[in-house]
Amino acid sequence: MQLHIVRAEDWKMDGGAGFGLIPKTLWSKQYPADDLNYIFMSSRLLLVEQEDRKILIDAGMGNKRGDKYYSHKYVQPEHSLAKSLEQLGISNLEITDVILTHLHDDHVGGATYIEQGEVKLFFPNASHWVSRAQWEWAMNPNKREAGTYFQDNFVPILDAGKISFIETQAFHIPHIEFRIFDGHTVGNIVPIVHFGEKQIAFMCDFIPFVASIPLPYISATDIQPLLSLTEKENFLNEAAEKGIYLFFEHDYYHEACTVEHSFKRIVLKQTFELKEILVNT
């Protein structure tokens, strides 16, 4: 097995959205904001190469929306999904599986693109894994999340017969454990890659930054923040006990970390680049 980072894009988001009720005077010491209160975000995807499969976790934002939509995203020009795959020497046609943690635009938008007015699949040969609960939620969005669910991101995948629904937590793909959490959005998948003796959890929006490890640091975008708090505490306790690596999709500054118990709290233990985790495995 091999693991690779695929940098789909870098962009910006309002810092208050990222850290919820925590005052800027606290979170900005760990995660800087610009004069407009925007923070840098990454769409840092994970590609898992197995003997007969190439599995991509999430698909980034893509570019199907209009200029007005992207004017609030401040997407940086350095990275793209296609460019990052090309740098790895991998074609989008080689991807066999795409795990969609959830169907918010910045996680699934890159799965489809528009060519001559027609929406097409960027990974036409891949099975796209999504929880059934999240699918049903996205197809009937509440007013709070409606602005980030766009059916042209995912309905064409269903129409092409390329959706694989999951309803249970299990190893639906060898060596990749699918966990489900509902605090951020219903049916959010957190994949945990079992790489030799190590476990690497793809954090998606569950815990978006190293700076958001403290329990009260819950994103304002979470639809059930009190549930997020419980889910986060339980998972971080497990991560501390088992030495699970947290791999960050959105943290612009850090790729991964471990956590530990300290005076009845869970705190950052050490940050890593992915390549450091993979050494001696």
N, C-alpha and C positions, 0 to 999 in steps of 0.2 A: 504494500500500500504506500502511496505517496500523497502528500498534502501540499497544496499550493494556494497562495493568496491570489484572488482575482479582484483588482480594484476597479469597480464599475464606475464610480464617480466620487468626487469630493464636492461638498455643497455647504450651505449654511442654514441654520435654523435659529429661531428666537431662543435665547438661553433660558428664559422663564418657562417655556414649554418643556425644555429638557429636564429641568430640576424642580418643577412644581412649586410647592409651598416654601421651599428653602430659600432664604434671602440671598440676593446676588452677592452681598458682602461676604457670604460664606462660600458659595460654590465657585465664584470667580477666582478665588485663591488657588483652586485646583484646576479649573477649566476656564481659560481666558475668554472674554467676550470683546467685541469691537465697540466702537462708539454708538452703534445702533442696537447694541445688546445682542447681536448675532454671534453664534458660536460655530466653529468649523465642525462639520460632520463628514464621515466617510461612509461609503457603501463598500465595505471590505468583505468580499464574499470568500467562501472556502470551497476549493475544488478537491474532491477526494478521488484519487485514481486507484481503482482496484484492478485485478487481473483482467476482467472482462467488462468493466464498467467505468464510466467517468461521471461522477456525481457532483453537481453544483448545488450549493446551498444558497438560496435566494438569487434574484436576478437584477437587482438594482432598479433605478428609476426609469431608465429609457428616455425617450424624447418625443413621445406622441402628443403631449399637451401643447397648448399655445404659448406665445411669448409672455402673455400676462401671467400665466401660471408660474412659469420658470423665473420671472422677474423677482419673485419672492423666495426663490430657492438658491439663487446665486451659485449655480452650478459652475464649477471650475473646469477649464478646458483640458487639463493635463491627462485625464484618464477617461477611458470608456470601456464598456464591457467587451466590445469587439477587439479593441486594441490590446487589452490585457490578455485575452485568450490568444491572440496572434503572437504576443511576446512569449507565451508559453509553448508556442508551436502546436496549439490545439485548435481545431476547427469547431465552430458551433454545431456542425453536423455530427461530431463525434460524441457529444454529450448524450448519455443514455438516461440520466435521471436528473430532475431538478426538484429539490425539496424547497417548497415555498413555506416559509415559517408562518406567514399570514399574507393577506391580500391587500394590505395598504400599498399605495402607489409606489413608494420608494423601495418596496421589497419585491414587487412583481412586474413593474412597468416595463422592464427590459426583456420580459419573456415574449413580448410581441412587438412588432414594428409595422409601419405603414409603407407600402410600396405601391405607387400609382393608385392611391386612394383605397387600397385593400389592406386590411389587417392580416398580417402573416405571423407565423410562429418563428421565433428566432432559433428555437431548438426543436425542429420538426421531428426529430427521431427520438426525443426523450419522453419518458413518463414523468408527469409533473405531479408530485405528491403534495396533498393539502388535506387538512382535517375537514371532515364533512361538516362539523359544527361551524368552522370558520367560513366555509363555502356558503352555507345557508345564511349565516350572519351577513356576509358581504352582498348576497343577492337581495337582501331586504335591509339595507343599512339604516341605522338610527340617524337622527339629524346631527348628532355630535360627530360621527365618523363619515358621514356621507361624502364629504369633500375629499376623501382620500381613497374611496372605492370607485373605480372606473371599470365598467364591464368589458370594455375593449381590451383590458389587460388580461382577462382570464376566461371570459365566455368563449372566445375563439379556440382556446385550448380544449375546452370541453367538446365543442363542435367537431374538433379534429379527432376526438376519441383518445386524447392524451392525458386525461386527468385520472389519477389514482387516489381515491379517497381513503383516509384512515379514520378509524373510530376508536382505536385503543392505543395505549402506550405499549410499544413492542419494538423488536428489531425487524422493521419492515424491509430493510436493506441490510445485508450482512455487515456486521461491525458498526452499524449506525443505529443507535437507540433513539427512538422518537418519544420525547416527553411532551406533555400537553399542559399548558398553563392558561388561565382565563382572565387574569387581572388586566393585562394590557388591552387585549381584545379576546373575544371568545374563540377557543380552539387554537390558540397560538402554539406552534410547534417549536420546541427547543431541541435540536438534534445534538446528541452526544456521540462523538466519534471515538470508538475504542481502538486506539492505535498502540498495538502491543500491550504493555501493562498500563499505559497512560489513557486517561479519559480527557477529551477536549470538548467542552460544551460551547456550542455556537449561541451566543447570548441574544442575538437579534435585538428586539426592543425590551426584552425581559429585564436585563440590567445593561443599559446602553454604554456606560462609561466606567472606567476605574473610579472616577470621582463620585459615582452614584452607588458605590458599595455600601456606605452607611444606610441602615435600614430606612430612616425617614426620607431618604432621597428618592422620591417616586415621581416619575414623569407626569406632567400635567395632561399628557395624551392618554394615559391609562384610564380605561372606562370604569374600572372597579379598584380604586387605589387601596382600599383596606384589604381586599383580597390579594392585590399585588404585594402588600406588606407581608402577609402571612406566607404566600408562596415564596417570596424572596428570602425570608428568614429560614424557612425549612430547607430551601435549596442551598443557601450559603453555609448552613450548618453541615449539610452533607458534603459540600465541596471542601470545607475545611477538614473534615474527618477523613475523606478519601483522597485528598490531594488533587481534586479535579481542576484542570486548567480552564479558565474562562477566556474564550476567544471573542473579541469585540468587533462587531460589524460596524458600529457607528463611532467609536472612539477615534478621533483624528490623531491622537498622540500616542496611543498604546495599542499593541496588537493583542496582548494576552496577559493574564496574571494568575496568581494563586492567592488564596485567602487563608487566614488562621484565626483561632480563638485568642482573645486577649482581654482579660478582666471582664468576662461575661459578654464581651462584644465580639463581632466578627470584623476583622480589619484586613486591609491589604497586606499580603506577605511579600510578594516580589512580582515585578513586571518582567515580561519576556517578549522577544520577537518569536514568531512561529518557528523559525529555523533553530532557535535555541532549544525549543521543546522537542524537536524531532531528533536531535543529536543523541546518539547512544540508545536508541530505542530498538 
